[in-house]
Amino acid sequence: MKKLVAAGLLTAVTVPATLLVATPAQADIERTARCGAATYELNVDRERGGFDVDTDLEDARPGSTWRVLMKHDGKTFYNKVRTADDEGEISVDRFRGNTAGKDTFVVEVRRSGSTTTCTSKIVTR
């Protein structure tokens, strides 16, 4: 009887620890797409009562310029022309507060001189 109780206690301790580890991974959402020869990614992570919003551009021509526009619930919070570094990368990281209901994040990237705008969207619950 003592062995059965000890096994039950071990299971009860192990399950909650597993649930705590799995919870943060569900809060991260990523969208990756191509824009010309470059790849861009929109990443939204729940943090500190809000969202860490990252946009990364890779494989762009080093020195090329790109307009990066980021929106939260339809309101622009970042809109700048950035230059790709020596490795062809651009990174933008911003924090946004949580709003009531669903939060919608949009990123638009466009290489300077191009008429093509590439867009990704993430909606959180």
C-alpha positions as CSV (number, residue, x, y, z in Angstrom):
1,M,0.0,0.0,0.0
2,K,2.9,2.4,0.8
3,K,4.4,1.8,-2.6
4,L,1.2,2.7,-4.4
5,V,0.8,6.0,-2.5
6,A,4.4,7.0,-3.2
7,A,3.9,6.4,-7.0
8,G,0.8,8.5,-6.9
9,L,2.6,11.4,-5.3
10,L,5.4,11.2,-7.8
11,T,2.9,11.5,-10.7
12,A,1.1,14.4,-9.0
13,V,4.4,16.3,-8.7
14,T,5.6,15.6,-12.2
15,V,2.5,16.6,-14.1
16,P,2.3,20.2,-12.9
17,A,6.0,20.7,-13.7
18,T,5.4,19.5,-17.2
19,L,2.5,21.8,-17.7
20,L,4.5,24.9,-16.5
21,V,7.2,24.2,-19.0
22,A,4.8,23.8,-21.9
23,T,2.7,26.9,-21.3
24,P,5.1,29.6,-22.6
25,A,5.7,27.9,-25.9
26,Q,2.0,28.2,-26.7
27,A,2.2,32.0,-26.4
28,D,4.8,32.5,-29.2
29,I,3.5,32.9,-32.8
30,E,5.7,33.2,-35.9
31,R,5.0,33.9,-39.6
32,T,7.8,33.5,-42.1
33,A,7.6,34.4,-45.8
34,R,9.6,35.4,-48.8
35,C,9.9,38.9,-50.2
36,G,11.9,38.8,-53.4
37,A,15.2,37.1,-52.6
38,A,14.9,37.9,-48.9
39,T,13.0,36.1,-46.1
40,Y,11.2,38.0,-43.4
41,E,9.6,36.9,-40.1
42,L,7.0,38.3,-37.8
43,N,7.3,37.0,-34.3
44,V,4.9,37.8,-31.4
45,D,5.6,36.7,-27.9
46,R,3.5,37.3,-24.8
47,E,5.7,39.0,-22.2
48,R,5.2,41.3,-19.1
49,G,1.5,41.8,-19.7
50,G,2.0,42.7,-23.3
51,F,3.7,41.5,-26.5
52,D,7.3,41.5,-27.7
53,V,7.0,42.0,-31.4
54,D,10.0,41.3,-33.6
55,T,10.5,41.6,-37.4
56,D,13.6,40.1,-38.9
57,L,14.7,40.3,-42.6
58,E,17.4,37.9,-43.8
59,D,19.1,37.1,-47.1
60,A,18.7,40.6,-48.4
61,R,21.4,42.2,-50.5
62,P,23.9,43.8,-48.0
63,G,23.4,47.6,-48.1
64,S,19.9,47.4,-49.7
65,T,17.2,49.6,-48.1
66,W,13.8,48.4,-47.0
67,R,10.7,50.1,-45.6
68,V,9.6,48.2,-42.5
69,L,6.1,49.1,-41.2
70,M,4.5,47.5,-38.1
71,K,0.9,47.8,-36.9
72,H,-1.0,46.8,-33.8
73,D,-4.8,46.7,-34.1
74,G,-4.6,48.9,-37.3
75,K,-2.4,51.6,-35.7
76,T,1.2,52.1,-37.0
77,F,3.8,51.9,-34.3
78,Y,6.9,51.5,-36.4
79,N,7.6,52.9,-39.9
80,K,11.2,53.4,-41.0
81,V,13.5,52.7,-43.8
82,R,16.3,50.4,-42.7
83,T,19.6,49.3,-44.4
84,A,20.5,45.6,-44.5
85,D,23.8,45.0,-42.6
86,D,26.9,43.2,-44.1
87,E,25.1,39.9,-43.6
88,G,21.9,41.1,-45.4
89,E,19.9,41.3,-42.1
90,I,17.6,43.8,-40.5
91,S,16.0,43.4,-37.1
92,V,13.3,45.4,-35.4
93,D,12.2,44.7,-31.8
94,R,9.4,46.5,-30.1
95,F,7.1,46.0,-27.0
96,R,3.4,46.6,-27.2
97,G,0.9,46.6,-24.4
98,N,-2.0,44.2,-24.4
99,T,-5.4,45.6,-25.6
100,A,-8.9,44.4,-24.9
101,G,-10.0,41.4,-26.9
102,K,-7.9,40.0,-29.8
103,D,-4.7,41.7,-30.7
104,T,-3.8,41.9,-34.4
105,F,-0.2,42.5,-35.6
106,V,0.8,43.3,-39.2
107,V,4.2,43.7,-40.7
108,E,4.8,45.1,-44.2
109,V,8.2,45.1,-45.8
110,R,9.2,46.6,-49.2
111,R,12.6,47.0,-50.8
112,S,13.3,50.6,-51.8
113,G,12.5,51.1,-55.5
114,S,10.1,48.2,-55.6
115,T,6.4,48.4,-56.0
116,T,5.8,45.0,-54.2
117,T,4.8,45.1,-50.6
118,C,5.1,41.9,-48.6
119,T,2.7,41.5,-45.7
120,S,2.2,39.0,-42.8
121,K,-0.4,39.1,-40.0
122,I,-0.8,37.5,-36.6
123,V,-3.9,37.6,-34.5
124,T,-3.7,36.6,-30.8
125,R,-6.5,35.5,-28.6
